[in-house]
């Protein structure tokens, strides 16, 4: 071999090394939890998802998606490999464009996501993004950051379904459900990490990362004015398309598995030949029908709210004063419920209460109005009979500017009309503090006075 040819090879190797070293370096965020905690959280939540979401259960489609997933798993960078994690891939028979992955590895991909994609690379892009949240342990890392508001066990739930529903059940907001929302809705910082790390995984698995950028464009284009649930859970950090494309250029991708699109086309044709996928609303209605909503017709008799109050401190950052004849009856990673004796029920694998308040923290954006509207939309999707009965009004919550909305529903326990008061305010980190008051419609006046005192007397120490 000539000296000139040696120089050519040397220059090519140097250029390859230079491109590889130019890629953005990703560091997993601090995390006080063990990987085994991620696994337990994810497995518990996956069991809930399998009960509440309609799986497609088509062997050919499931095998195809699992094949993409395993190629991506094999490309996980060594520093983000966790032997405890077990990645699984299930297709949900749901129309909306969405996907989510749980701590420890379980992933759920909506049929609508596959149908909306233009090639296999776009499907792989969404999956690589979701897997990046898992391998970087963003769920428990986010809960680590949320320590001032952690109430009880880390696996606790945002019990949105208590609005006429069962507290232990999934909140059917598309495919977003009630393991704490800190595990499901990520910050823009984490979104950027998942995008960039996902592009690295795609390139290592033989896909051009630019397909991920194209898929985000597809999602935005099909979202309409409101945007799909996926974008609500995975906010655009800004310039997403540009920085993913730039990362792909730095990675110097050679070849692209998505160029051979035959199997993808066959899978899409197979899906097109099936009955239409269910919408989120249809899934929610089916779940409500499976639960004996209001059929028990229980008579519930409890004492009126006491005029004296007792103070509890569920976290270092919160002190809550409630009528002295109410006690904490349910607690989770981001919420706690206070109710009088006789108002709390365990049923159907979950829990519900007919009188009392829930105080909790939900992931927010720092925009009080938008975050309150988002919370309301989630409640409405999981509670088909829920209606807003009055205009939202400005209010004081813990001495801060807040919003209060009055709602009406039908109690799962009694089958009777139910009065609900939802109040919200912002916390320093942009999270949303919420107080939900629940009482029978016939007792609304007496309980609304108690709800007002609870929300106005909350003490918040987050500054």
C-alpha positions in Angstrom: 0.0 0.0 0.0 1.3 3.4 -0.9 2.2 6.1 1.6 -0.5 8.3 0.0 -3.1 5.6 0.7 -2.0 5.3 4.3 -2.4 9.1 4.6 -5.9 8.8 3.2 -6.9 6.2 5.8 -5.3 8.1 8.6 -7.2 11.3 7.6 -10.5 9.4 7.4 -10.0 7.9 10.8 -9.2 11.3 12.3 -12.3 12.8 10.8 -14.5 10.0 12.1 -13.0 10.4 15.6 -13.5 14.2 15.4 -17.1 13.8 14.4 -17.8 11.3 17.2 -16.1 13.5 19.8 -18.2 16.5 18.6 -21.5 15.0 19.7 -23.2 16.5 22.7 -22.2 14.9 26.0 -25.2 13.9 28.1 -25.0 13.5 31.9 -27.8 11.8 33.8 -29.3 14.2 36.4 -28.8 13.7 40.2 -31.0 11.0 41.6 -31.5 9.9 45.2 -33.4 6.7 44.3 -31.9 3.3 43.4 -32.5 1.8 40.0 -34.5 -0.9 41.7 -36.9 1.8 42.8 -37.4 2.7 39.1 -38.2 -0.9 38.4 -40.8 -1.3 41.1 -42.5 2.0 40.2 -42.6 1.1 36.5 -43.9 -2.5 37.1 -46.6 -1.3 39.4 -47.7 1.4 36.9 -47.5 -1.0 34.0 -49.9 -3.3 35.7 -52.3 -0.5 36.1 -51.9 0.5 32.4 -52.6 -3.1 31.3 -55.9 -3.0 33.2 -57.0 0.4 31.9 -55.7 0.6 28.4 -56.9 -1.5 25.4 -53.9 -3.4 24.1 -53.9 -4.1 20.4 -52.7 -7.7 21.0 -51.8 -8.3 17.4 -48.7 -10.6 17.2 -47.4 -9.2 13.9 -47.6 -5.6 15.0 -46.3 -6.3 18.5 -43.4 -8.3 17.1 -42.5 -5.5 14.6 -42.5 -2.8 17.3 -40.5 -5.1 19.7 -37.9 -5.6 17.0 -37.4 -1.9 16.7 -37.2 -1.6 20.4 -34.6 -4.4 20.9 -32.4 -2.8 18.2 -32.5 0.5 20.2 -31.9 -1.3 23.5 -28.7 -2.9 22.0 -27.5 0.6 21.2 -27.9 2.1 24.7 -24.6 3.8 25.7 -22.7 1.8 28.3 -22.9 4.5 30.9 -26.7 4.4 30.8 -27.1 0.6 30.9 -28.9 -0.6 34.0 -28.9 -4.4 34.4 -32.1 -4.2 36.5 -34.1 -2.6 33.8 -36.3 -4.7 31.5 -37.5 -2.9 28.4 -40.8 -4.1 27.0 -42.9 -2.7 24.2 -46.7 -2.8 23.9 -49.0 -1.3 21.3 -52.2 0.4 22.6 -55.3 0.3 20.4 -55.7 4.1 20.7 -56.2 6.7 18.0 -54.4 9.7 19.6 -50.8 10.2 18.8 -49.0 9.3 22.0 -46.4 7.1 23.6 -45.0 6.8 27.1 -42.3 4.8 28.9 -42.3 4.0 32.6 -39.3 3.9 35.0 -37.4 0.7 34.6 -38.4 0.0 31.0 -42.1 -0.7 30.1 -43.1 1.3 27.0 -46.6 1.8 25.6 -46.9 3.1 22.0 -50.3 4.2 20.7 -51.5 2.7 17.4 -52.2 6.3 16.3 -48.5 7.0 16.5 -47.6 4.2 14.1 -50.3 5.2 11.7 -49.2 8.9 11.7 -45.5 8.0 11.0 -44.1 8.2 7.5 -41.4 5.5 7.9 -39.8 3.2 10.5 -37.3 5.8 11.4 -40.0 8.1 12.8 -41.4 5.3 15.0 -37.8 4.6 16.1 -37.3 8.2 16.9 -40.3 8.4 19.3 -39.2 5.1 20.9 -35.6 6.3 21.3 -36.8 9.5 22.9 -39.0 7.6 25.4 -36.2 5.1 26.2 -33.9 8.0 26.9 -36.2 9.2 29.6 -35.9 5.7 31.1 -32.2 5.2 30.8 -31.5 8.7 32.1 -33.9 8.0 35.0 -35.8 11.2 34.5 -38.9 10.1 36.4 -37.2 9.5 39.7 -34.7 12.3 39.0 -37.7 14.7 38.7 -39.1 13.3 41.9 -35.7 13.9 43.5 -36.1 17.6 42.6 -39.6 17.6 43.9 -38.5 16.6 47.5 -40.0 19.7 49.2 -43.5 18.6 48.1 -43.2 14.9 48.4 -46.1 13.6 50.5 -45.7 10.0 51.7 -44.4 7.2 49.5 -42.6 7.9 46.2 -45.1 5.6 44.3 -48.1 7.7 45.4 -50.6 9.0 42.9 -52.2 12.3 41.9 -55.6 11.1 42.9 -57.5 13.0 40.2 -60.1 10.2 39.9 -61.5 11.1 43.3 -63.6 13.6 41.3 -66.5 11.2 41.3 -64.1 8.3 40.6 -61.8 5.7 42.1 -58.7 7.1 43.7 -56.5 4.1 42.8 -57.4 4.0 39.1 -55.7 5.5 36.1 -56.5 9.0 35.0 -57.4 8.4 31.4 -55.9 11.6 29.9 -55.1 10.0 26.6 -52.4 7.7 27.8 -51.3 9.7 30.8 -52.2 8.2 34.1 -51.9 8.6 37.8 -48.5 7.4 39.0 -47.3 10.9 40.1 -47.3 13.3 37.2 -43.7 14.0 38.1 -43.0 10.6 36.4 -44.9 11.5 33.2 -44.5 15.1 32.4 -40.9 16.2 32.0 -39.1 19.6 32.1 -37.8 21.2 28.9 -34.3 20.4 30.2 -35.1 16.7 30.3 -36.9 16.9 27.0 -33.7 18.2 25.4 -31.6 15.5 27.0 -34.1 12.8 25.7 -33.9 14.3 22.2 -30.1 14.4 22.0 -29.5 11.1 23.8 -32.2 9.6 21.6 -30.4 10.8 18.5 -27.3 9.0 19.7 -29.1 5.8 20.3 -30.8 6.0 16.9 -27.5 6.5 15.1 -25.9 3.6 16.9 -28.9 1.4 16.0 -28.5 2.4 12.3 -31.2 5.0 12.0 -30.8 8.6 10.8 -31.8 10.8 13.9 -33.3 13.3 11.6 -36.3 11.0 11.4 -37.0 11.9 15.1 -37.1 15.6 14.2 -39.4 14.9 11.3 -41.7 12.9 13.6 -42.0 15.8 16.0 -43.0 18.0 13.0 -45.6 15.4 12.1 -47.0 15.4 15.7 -47.2 19.2 15.7 -48.9 19.3 12.3 -51.5 16.7 13.3 -52.1 18.2 16.7 -54.4 21.0 15.5 -55.0 24.0 17.7 -54.9 22.1 21.0 -52.0 19.8 20.2 -51.9 16.1 21.0 -51.3 14.7 24.5 -47.8 13.8 23.6 -46.8 17.4 23.2 -48.4 18.2 26.5 -46.3 15.6 28.3 -43.2 16.3 26.1 -43.1 20.1 25.7 -40.9 21.5 22.9 -37.8 22.9 24.5 -37.5 25.3 21.5 -35.6 24.8 18.2 -36.1 21.1 18.6 -36.0 20.3 14.9 -32.8 22.4 14.4 -30.8 21.0 17.2 -31.7 17.4 16.5 -30.7 18.0 12.9 -27.4 19.6 14.0 -26.7 16.6 16.3 -27.3 14.2 13.4 -24.8 16.1 11.3 -22.2 15.9 14.1 -22.8 12.1 14.5 -22.0 11.6 10.9 -24.6 8.9 10.3 -23.7 6.3 7.6 -26.7 4.5 6.1 -30.3 4.3 7.4 -32.4 1.3 8.3 -35.5 3.3 7.5 -34.5 3.4 3.8 -35.8 -0.2 3.6 -39.4 0.6 4.4 -41.2 -2.6 3.2 -42.0 -4.0 6.6 -43.2 -0.7 7.9 -45.6 -0.3 4.9 -46.9 -3.8 5.5 -47.6 -3.1 9.2 -49.4 0.2 8.4 -51.5 -1.7 5.8 -52.3 -4.3 8.4 -53.5 -1.6 10.9 -55.5 0.1 8.2 -57.4 -3.1 7.6 -58.5 -3.3 11.3 -61.4 -1.7 13.0 -60.7 1.9 13.8 -58.7 2.5 17.0 -60.5 3.8 20.1 -60.4 7.4 21.1 -59.3 8.5 24.6 -62.9 9.4 25.3 -64.2 6.0 24.3 -61.6 4.3 26.5 -62.5 6.5 29.4 -66.2 5.7 28.9 -65.5 2.0 28.7 -63.5 2.1 31.9 -66.3 4.0 33.7 -68.8 1.4 32.5 -66.7 -1.4 33.9 -66.8 0.3 37.3 -70.1 0.2 39.2 -70.4 4.0 39.1 -73.2 5.1 41.4 -74.8 1.6 41.3 -74.1 1.0 45.0 -76.4 3.8 46.0 -74.8 3.9 49.4 -76.2 6.2 52.1 -73.4 8.2 53.6 -73.9 10.0 56.9 -71.0 12.0 58.3 -70.7 14.8 60.8 -70.7 18.4 59.5 -67.3 20.1 59.3 -66.1 21.1 62.7 -65.7 24.8 63.5 -62.3 24.2 65.0 -59.3 23.3 62.9 -56.3 21.0 63.2 -53.0 21.5 61.4 -51.0 18.8 59.7 -47.6 19.0 58.0 -47.5 16.5 55.1 -44.2 17.9 53.9 -41.5 20.3 55.1 -42.9 22.8 52.6 -46.6 22.6 53.4 -48.8 23.0 56.5 -52.5 22.2 56.0 -55.3 23.1 58.5 -58.6 21.1 58.2 -61.7 20.8 60.4 -60.7 18.9 63.5 -63.1 16.0 62.8 -61.2 15.3 59.5 -58.2 13.0 59.4 -55.6 12.1 56.7 -56.9 9.0 55.0 -54.9 8.7 51.8 -51.4 9.8 50.9 -49.2 9.5 47.9 -46.1 10.9 46.3 -47.7 14.2 45.5 -51.1 14.3 47.3 -52.9 13.7 50.6 -56.6 13.4 51.4 -58.4 14.6 54.5 -61.9 13.4 55.2 -64.4 12.9 58.1 -65.0 9.4 59.5 -67.4 7.5 57.3 -66.6 9.4 54.1 -63.7 7.2 52.8 -64.2 3.9 51.0 -62.0 1.1 49.7 -63.6 -0.5 46.6 -62.8 -2.0 43.2 -59.1 -2.1 43.9 -59.0 1.6 44.7 -60.5 4.2 47.0 -62.9 7.1 47.0 -64.3 9.7 49.3 -67.6 11.6 49.4 -66.7 14.5 51.7 -63.3 16.2 52.3 -60.3 17.7 50.5 -57.3 16.5 48.6 -54.2 18.7 48.6 -51.5 17.9 46.0 -48.8 19.0 43.7 -48.9 18.6 39.9 -46.2 19.2 37.3 -46.7 22.7 35.9 -45.2 25.2 33.4 -45.3 28.2 35.6 -48.4 29.6 33.9 -51.2 29.3 36.4 -54.1 29.7 34.0 -52.7 27.2 31.5 -51.8 24.7 34.1 -55.2 24.9 35.7 -56.9 24.4 32.4 -54.7 21.4 31.7 -55.6 19.9 35.1 -59.3 20.5 34.3 -59.0 18.8 30.9 -57.5 15.8 32.5 -60.3 15.5 35.1 -62.9 15.9 32.4 -61.4 13.1 30.3 -61.4 10.7 33.2 -64.9 11.8 34.5 -67.4 11.9 31.6 -70.1 13.4 33.8 -67.9 16.2 35.2 -69.1 19.7 34.3 -67.9 23.2 35.1 -70.8 24.8 37.0 -69.4 28.3 37.4 -66.8 30.7 36.0 -63.2 30.5 37.2 -62.5 33.3 39.6 -59.4 34.8 41.1 -58.9 33.6 44.7 -56.3 33.4 47.5 -54.6 30.1 48.1 -52.1 30.1 50.9 -51.9 33.9 50.6 -50.9 33.7 46.9 -52.8 34.5 43.8 -54.9 31.5 42.8 -57.8 30.3 40.8 -61.0 28.6 42.0 -63.4 26.7 39.8 -66.7 25.1 40.8 -67.6 21.8 39.2 -70.4 19.3 39.3 -70.3 15.5 39.0 -72.0 12.3 40.1 -70.6 10.4 43.0 -69.3 6.9 42.3 -70.2 5.9 45.9 -73.7 7.3 46.2 -74.8 7.8 42.7 -76.0 11.3 43.7 -75.0 14.8 42.4 -71.7 16.0 43.8 -70.2 19.4 44.4 -66.5 19.9 43.7 -64.3 23.0 44.3 -60.9 23.1 42.6 -58.4 25.8 43.7 -54.8 26.2 42.3 -51.8 28.3 42.8 -48.2 28.3 41.6 -45.1 27.1 43.6 -41.7 28.6 43.2 -40.4 25.8 40.9 -43.4 26.2 38.5 -45.4 23.3 40.0 -49.1 23.6 40.5 -50.5 23.3 44.1 -54.1 22.2 44.0 -56.9 21.8 46.6 -59.9 19.7 45.6 -63.0 19.9 47.8 -65.7 17.2 47.4 -69.1 17.1 49.0 -72.7 16.0 48.1 -74.6 18.8 46.2 -77.1 19.0 49.0 -74.4 19.8 51.5 -72.4 22.2 49.3 -73.0 25.4 51.3 -71.7 24.0 54.6 -68.7 22.3 53.0 -67.8 25.2 50.7 -67.1 27.4 53.7 -64.8 24.7 55.0 -63.1 24.4 51.6 -62.5 28.2 51.6 -60.8 28.1 55.0 -58.6 25.2 54.0 -57.3 26.7 50.9 -56.8 30.2 52.3 -55.0 28.9 55.5 -52.5 26.6 53.7 -49.0 27.6 54.6 -46.4 27.2 51.9 -42.6 27.3 52.6 -41.0 27.0 49.2 -38.9 30.3 49.2 
